[in-house]
Amino acid sequence: MLYAIIAVDNPDSLSSRLQARPGHLERLEGLQDAGRLVLAGPHPAIDSPDPGAAGFTGSLIVAEFPSLAAAEEWAAADPYVTAGVYRNVQVKPFKRVFPA
């Protein structure tokens, strides 16, 4: 089943985000290589694809996991969590409708 991992950043976490980014991307690449990643990306803090020093307000990942518990476990081990980038992470079942 698909799950949406919806994360909200702590204020002023851009420096921590940049430091933890290689490990975060490595885990996403693992999901992608396994054919389980639907999409992933950050939410810019301003209306720009490159927010610069404004940074980001959170992230969204949609990926396939065998269960909600497995998705929650994967999300809890993310480098952005362990580095203190994320203030809150919510994992919810997701039903893909479009694109089919």
DAHUZI-V128616 format. One record per helix or strand. SS is the DSSP state (hx for helix, st for strand). FROM is the first residue (numbers start at 1). TO is the last residue. If there is no record, write none. Layout:
ss=[SS SS]
from=[FROM FROM]
to=[TO TO]
This chain:
ss=[st hx st hx st hx hx st]
from=[2 14 37 52 56 68 79 86]
to=[9 33 44 54 64 76 82 94]
